[in-house]
Amino acid sequence: MVRDVQVGIIGGGLMGRETAAALNRWAALQDHPVRPRLAAVCDVDPDVLPWFERIETVRLLSTDYRDLLGDDRLEVLYIAVPHHLHEELYLAAIEAGKDFLGEKPFGIDLPAAERILAALRGRGDLFVRCSSEMPYFPGALAAARLIGSGAIGRVIEANAAFLHSSDLDPTKPINWKRQAALCGRIGVMGDLGMHALHLPFKLGWRPSRVYALLQDLVAERPGPDGSSVPCDTIENATLVGTVDAADGPFPLTVEVKRIAPGDMNTWRIRAVGMAGGVEFSTARPKTVRRFAVRDGDQVWEHVETGSQSAFPTVTGAIFEFGFSDAVLQMWAAFLAERAGALDEAFPCATPEEALAAHRIFDAALRSARSQAAEPVP
Ligand SMILES: NC(=O)c1ccc[n+]([C@@H]2O[C@H](COP(=O)([O-])OP(=O)(O)OC[C@H]3O[C@@H](n4cnc5c(N)ncnc54)[C@H](O)[C@@H]3O)[C@@H](O)[C@H]2O)c1
């Protein structure tokens, strides 16, 4: 029997609206044990709230998140606020006994993430996950299956990347994501790092050491009145990690960049091993590249993946998959796992993985100072 679950959103900005739209497209899923109903939305900015009136199931709009925490009919929260507020809001949600999908990076820095994880310890009654949707692209899942099967043999090297280019324009106005006090000293790693690390983590790849090159490429941007204000975040981060696999260590390169000319939200995974290889990039969302040696020839071949992801949808199998489909799939995984019905589907990132990502970002900050590889505890 399908069970209704009331959902509340805290933070009705870019991702709050994206999630509202995804939940409203739930009928696209062929079969799911849960039916989410967006019931409440909170944003401190009252001008953000009227947009959500278009969703018939919304019964509460508020500028105070405590109204949602105190609402017993809300079972699940989605929290998507600037990074300096993660700790306060996630701790409050835990204290109120709410299950939630929290946006990455789960705290502005490592100590904040540690405090969130400490609060979760002993709260086995709560179901909490970290938002990270990109591995739900069918090509990413196909790459994960191939690597997980062991078919590529001993891994020689792997690369995970998430690349943006919107910050190439130096006249783009400042916002909270470009200010260390609000976004964190980890800068772009806090924005894009969890996305790049989610799939490697699920494959069991955890770097024990990291060497990092961090670039602050734009020092100032126009502020609200047009005059220049400091833009004190790292735009680009290139990390070379050592993964100590059972059959030998290999380099895992993680690239997260806000200034990667030509790449617009390009998420990529690539791994080559002694017996094969695989590469998927959202720049070519329908195509997985596979490497094999056939009759002595070294062959990279293209496999078309189509639209079907972890949870089957009504979308024709030959059609293209996109970002909003990935968000829907992540929610399907979150609510299925919460209901104990994930089966073989790809799971959402866990709070423990969000903490592990912070440990890597922290090692990267240390490495940028020491200009040497730093251990990841
Ligand atoms: N999963 C993804 O692909 C993805 C993409 C972009 C951003 N994010 C993450 O989502 C989170 C939010 O990013 P965004 O792009 O939606 O930002 P945004 O600036 O568009 O929206 C944030 C919203 O939070 C509101 N807000 C601020 N303080 C609040 C409070 N105390 N209570 C309630 N609302 C409050 C703001 O008014 C704003 O509307 C961040 O953690 C970011 O890293 C994730």
The ligand as a Gaussian input file, in Angstrom:
#p B3LYP/6-31G(d) Opt

LIG

0 1
 N       22.114000      19.383000      -4.697000
 C       22.463000      20.327000      -5.556000
 O       22.646000      20.068000      -6.743000
 C       22.617000      21.721000      -5.083000
 C       22.666000      22.788000      -6.004000
 C       22.769000      24.084000      -5.505000
 C       22.865000      24.305000      -4.139000
 N       22.841000      23.248000      -3.278000
 C       22.921000      23.436000      -1.808000
 O       21.622000      23.841000      -1.361000
 C       21.750000      24.746000      -0.263000
 C       21.036000      26.036000      -0.639000
 O       21.544000      26.497000      -1.868000
 P       20.618000      27.283000      -2.906000
 O       21.372000      27.316000      -4.183000
 O       19.245000      26.786000      -2.891000
 O       20.694000      28.734000      -2.237000
 P       19.701000      29.959000      -2.405000
 O       20.452000      31.157000      -1.953000
 O       19.097000      29.978000      -3.782000
 O       18.510000      29.621000      -1.389000
 C       18.714000      29.603000      -0.003000
 C       17.418000      30.094000       0.645000
 O       17.527000      29.929000       2.056000
 C       16.820000      31.025000       2.638000
 N       17.207000      31.151000       4.040000
 C       18.301000      31.766000       4.565000
 N       18.283000      31.666000       5.925000
 C       17.171000      30.953000       6.239000
 C       16.602000      30.536000       7.480000
 N       17.197000      30.803000       8.662000
 N       15.427000      29.852000       7.439000
 C       14.824000      29.593000       6.258000
 N       15.315000      29.984000       5.068000
 C       16.473000      30.653000       5.053000
 C       17.199000      32.200000       1.761000
 O       16.307000      33.290000       1.927000
 C       17.144000      31.576000       0.378000
 O       15.874000      31.742000      -0.235000
 C       23.242000      24.891000      -0.014000
 O       23.634000      23.988000       0.976000
 C       23.875000      24.516000      -1.349000
 O       25.195000      23.990000      -1.218000
 C       22.701000      21.976000      -3.736000

